[in-house]
Amino acid sequence: MAFSPAHDKSLVLVYIIFLLKSYSILKGQTKTYKEKKSVVMTESIQLPIIDLTSPDRISTARAIRQACVEVGFFYLINHGVDEKLFKKVIEQSKKFFSLSLEEKMTLVRRNHRGYTPLYAENLDPSSTTQGDSKESFYIGPLEGKSVVSNLNQWPAEEVLPCWRSTMEDYHRGVLDAGIRLISLIALALELDEDFFHKAGACDSPNAFLRLLHYPGELQLSEQVVYGASAHSDYGMLTLLATDGVGGLQVCREKFKRPQIWEDVHHLSGAFIVNIGDMMERWTNCLFRSTLHRVMPTGQERYSMAFFLEPNADCVVECLKSCCSDSSPPRYPPIRAGDYLEERLKVTYAS
């Protein structure tokens, strides 16, 4: 597919930078992951399982509270998203990422929507690596009340039939599950179920679906290469689905050294849910926004991360139930949109 007249010199520049960056990473590479993985010491973690349809909402809220205080991660089952839709999204995701680089670059990321090539992102600002070994595609809020919904980019229907409709169905399904979960999280914080709705967080929320592809057998340099370098998520909640291939690891004590990384196993049909930084701010660090990463396994890996962020105008400030005279607020109030913009600038600074 040729570049269309609508794509200006900036797109060509992005493409050239990507090629140069990829060459610098691949040049002189000598070791494969299989030669290095013996030095990676990890354990496995057993995450709590939360049933979204449990009739005992109080007990469920207590279980969520414990999970968020102790781990910051849990499995979510009976969430309402059909297993067939999961598989269809994975299939359509594979079709997109199998397109030529030239075709994918016609949809290069703009306004945080669209395609991000290999090595374009570094989630760990302190890392000296040249980028994470993954490519992705962002889909923002769908058409509705918000004008920002029109910023989404889509592959042409003649190139990938039913691709857009599949992703829109999935986006809506996961958003519905996330909104239902937010009510339980409010209960877990000893608040009214509709607290986050009244605070404006769920009024046209900033909900982003990110399709991710991690290549399999990468040739690595002497420098460690990550599928996704160590980071915590920026927003309120993340609901992750994967194709079952491993690689996800968490570090419960992000400020302790040495860091202990634990493998998170796939649970068929379940979302892996984690708390983001804005929820940690809201709760005055009662709920953990846990450090996590994706390590190469030698296998190709596909996943779908759904980031449920508050409405951009929602003000995130310490909850009264999470502070006291002996534990005052650790962070000042901040507009959700401003916080996300600053974090994204750091991520894509290179």
Helices and strands as residue ranges (DSSP letters): H 9-26, E 31-32, H 33-36, G 37-39, E 42-45, E 49-51, H 57-70, E 73-77, H 83-97, H 101-105, E 114-116, E 135-139, G 147-151, H 163-188, H 195-198, E 206-214, E 219-220, E 228-231, E 237-242, E 248-251, E 261-264, E 271-275, H 277-282, E 291-294, E 301-309, E 315-316, G 320-322, E 334-335, H 336-347
